[in-house]
Amino acid sequence: MAEKKTFIGFAGTYTRKTSKGIYRFSLNVDSKQLEKVELAARIDNPTYLTISDDQKHLYSIAQEGEMGGVQSFNISSEDGELKLINGQLVEGAPPCHLDVHSEVLVTGNYHKGDLGLHHLDNAQVEQGKFLKHEGDGPHKRQEKPHVHYTGFTPDGRYVVVADLGTDELVTYRIEDESLIHVSTLHVAPGSGPRHIVFHPNKFVAYLLTELSSEVIVLDYNKETGQFNQKQTIKAIPESFNDTNDASAIHISSDGKFIYTGNRGHNSIAVFSVHERSGELTLVEITPSGGEWPRDFVLDPTEQFLIASNQHSGNIVLFERDTATGKLSPANSEIEVPEVVCVKFL
């Protein structure tokens, strides 16, 4: 069977200026080119996307006027065409993050400081139940809870929530229709937890802090759902004194490299992962090819990294050295206005 040469990607965006919603594009791995950008779904502020494990459904953040929530789509297996299934919106600002596992979808809302739990019925999103965090932190942006990430542990047993406003990483379990608190990890005051990824071994996790631009390496106990800190490492040069908001964190499927995004420094940091301890060593920091890299993604072959630069409205292709983790520009980019995140089929 011939190896696949072209992959379909989806880009979530803000629609504050010229963007119209979710965009679709393709990556040709032979020619090393990003191609064929087109509007896939007209929707307001689909800032974050996630795709079901079976690749049949896409779930998106959504907004309609003063209402915010999520929408679900069927994905055509042939051309990636999106067809709306349904949506669930409630009064107030939309969420900023979502994740799906089995028949459950969870959301995190930065502005409201809450997390939502939605059950799925054949990919149709049911009305959610919401749990609001409490607390604050010492930074001027920590005047209240700001839930920035809500996702599942690798085994789907727990839901993990990063709260930028309270400097907490909170673990919940789902019981019937409710989220039950399991444990809370308090990180350094003013650091601002944003996103987390798990190592393929499932015993180590990496928490990116937005306000302090650091990666916190965590031991994870999959039986108890608890985390313990064991290393903190900077994701920007010590010499950089301007404001930087760390954005996204991703890991290669072999568990050898961690990548993080820097908004302000406008770069992608590359870390190597120690084989036994899981601790990190900085390899390099490379320019993101635009302004404000809100997110990025490794393509399905992991030969490439694709950076989405929100302020410059461009998606930039990098070749990835799978032995060293280092990135080099592939001299290919496409325009996607107000781009936030990218997901591949």
ChimeraX attribute file (.defattr): number of C-alpha atoms within 10 A of each C-alpha:
attribute: neighborCount
match mode: 1-to-1
recipient: residues
	/A:1	3
	/A:2	4
	/A:3	5
	/A:4	11
	/A:5	12
	/A:6	16
	/A:7	18
	/A:8	20
	/A:9	18
	/A:10	24
	/A:11	27
	/A:12	28
	/A:13	29
	/A:14	22
	/A:15	20
	/A:16	11
	/A:17	8
	/A:18	10
	/A:19	21
	/A:20	20
	/A:21	23
	/A:22	28
	/A:23	23
	/A:24	24
	/A:25	21
	/A:26	19
	/A:27	22
	/A:28	14
	/A:29	18
	/A:30	9
	/A:31	11
	/A:32	18
	/A:33	18
	/A:34	24
	/A:35	16
	/A:36	12
	/A:37	16
	/A:38	13
	/A:39	16
	/A:40	18
	/A:41	17
	/A:42	13
	/A:43	20
	/A:44	20
	/A:45	25
	/A:46	31
	/A:47	25
	/A:48	26
	/A:49	26
	/A:50	23
	/A:51	21
	/A:52	18
	/A:53	12
	/A:54	8
	/A:55	15
	/A:56	16
	/A:57	22
	/A:58	24
	/A:59	27
	/A:60	26
	/A:61	28
	/A:62	26
	/A:63	26
	/A:64	16
	/A:65	9
	/A:66	11
	/A:67	14
	/A:68	22
	/A:69	25
	/A:70	26
	/A:71	23
	/A:72	25
	/A:73	21
	/A:74	19
	/A:75	19
	/A:76	13
	/A:77	12
	/A:78	7
	/A:79	11
	/A:80	20
	/A:81	14
	/A:82	19
	/A:83	15
	/A:84	15
	/A:85	16
	/A:86	15
	/A:87	20
	/A:88	19
	/A:89	19
	/A:90	15
	/A:91	12
	/A:92	15
	/A:93	19
	/A:94	26
	/A:95	29
	/A:96	24
	/A:97	24
	/A:98	25
	/A:99	21
	/A:100	22
	/A:101	20
	/A:102	12
	/A:103	14
	/A:104	18
	/A:105	25
	/A:106	25
	/A:107	28
	/A:108	29
	/A:109	26
	/A:110	22
	/A:111	16
	/A:112	17
	/A:113	22
	/A:114	22
	/A:115	26
	/A:116	21
	/A:117	23
	/A:118	21
	/A:119	20
	/A:120	17
	/A:121	10
	/A:122	9
	/A:123	22
	/A:124	21
	/A:125	21
	/A:126	16
	/A:127	16
	/A:128	18
	/A:129	14
	/A:130	17
	/A:131	14
	/A:132	14
	/A:133	18
	/A:134	13
	/A:135	15
	/A:136	21
	/A:137	20
	/A:138	14
	/A:139	15
	/A:140	10
	/A:141	15
	/A:142	21
	/A:143	13
	/A:144	20
	/A:145	25
	/A:146	31
	/A:147	32
	/A:148	27
	/A:149	26
	/A:150	30
	/A:151	24
	/A:152	21
	/A:153	18
	/A:154	17
	/A:155	9
	/A:156	14
	/A:157	15
	/A:158	22
	/A:159	24
	/A:160	23
	/A:161	27
	/A:162	27
	/A:163	32
	/A:164	30
	/A:165	30
	/A:166	28
	/A:167	27
	/A:168	25
	/A:169	25
	/A:170	21
	/A:171	25
	/A:172	19
	/A:173	18
	/A:174	15
	/A:175	8
	/A:176	7
	/A:177	11
	/A:178	14
	/A:179	19
	/A:180	15
	/A:181	13
	/A:182	15
	/A:183	15
	/A:184	16
	/A:185	14
	/A:186	14
	/A:187	18
	/A:188	13
	/A:189	16
	/A:190	21
	/A:191	23
	/A:192	31
	/A:193	33
	/A:194	29
	/A:195	29
	/A:196	24
	/A:197	19
	/A:198	20
	/A:199	22
	/A:200	15
	/A:201	11
	/A:202	15
	/A:203	15
	/A:204	22
	/A:205	24
	/A:206	27
	/A:207	23
	/A:208	30
	/A:209	30
	/A:210	24
	/A:211	20
	/A:212	20
	/A:213	26
	/A:214	21
	/A:215	26
	/A:216	23
	/A:217	24
	/A:218	22
	/A:219	20
	/A:220	20
	/A:221	13
	/A:222	16
	/A:223	8
	/A:224	11
	/A:225	19
	/A:226	17
	/A:227	22
	/A:228	16
	/A:229	17
	/A:230	13
	/A:231	14
	/A:232	16
	/A:233	16
	/A:234	16
	/A:235	26
	/A:236	25
	/A:237	12
	/A:238	7
	/A:239	6
	/A:240	10
	/A:241	9
	/A:242	7
	/A:243	12
	/A:244	20
	/A:245	21
	/A:246	33
	/A:247	22
	/A:248	25
	/A:249	24
	/A:250	21
	/A:251	23
	/A:252	16
	/A:253	13
	/A:254	11
	/A:255	16
	/A:256	20
	/A:257	24
	/A:258	24
	/A:259	24
	/A:260	26
	/A:261	34
	/A:262	27
	/A:263	25
	/A:264	16
	/A:265	23
	/A:266	23
	/A:267	24
	/A:268	28
	/A:269	24
	/A:270	24
	/A:271	24
	/A:272	21
	/A:273	19
	/A:274	13
	/A:275	10
	/A:276	6
	/A:277	11
	/A:278	22
	/A:279	21
	/A:280	22
	/A:281	15
	/A:282	17
	/A:283	16
	/A:284	17
	/A:285	22
	/A:286	17
	/A:287	17
	/A:288	27
	/A:289	22
	/A:290	19
	/A:291	20
	/A:292	27
	/A:293	35
	/A:294	23
	/A:295	26
	/A:296	27
	/A:297	22
	/A:298	23
	/A:299	20
	/A:300	16
	/A:301	11
	/A:302	15
	/A:303	16
	/A:304	23
	/A:305	23
	/A:306	25
	/A:307	29
	/A:308	35
	/A:309	29
	/A:310	23
	/A:311	16
	/A:312	17
	/A:313	21
	/A:314	22
	/A:315	28
	/A:316	24
	/A:317	29
	/A:318	22
	/A:319	20
	/A:320	19
	/A:321	13
	/A:322	15
	/A:323	8
	/A:324	13
	/A:325	19
	/A:326	20
	/A:327	23
	/A:328	14
	/A:329	17
	/A:330	18
	/A:331	13
	/A:332	16
	/A:333	19
	/A:334	17
	/A:335	14
	/A:336	26
	/A:337	25
	/A:338	27
	/A:339	32
	/A:340	28
	/A:341	27
	/A:342	28
	/A:343	21
	/A:344	19
	/A:345	18
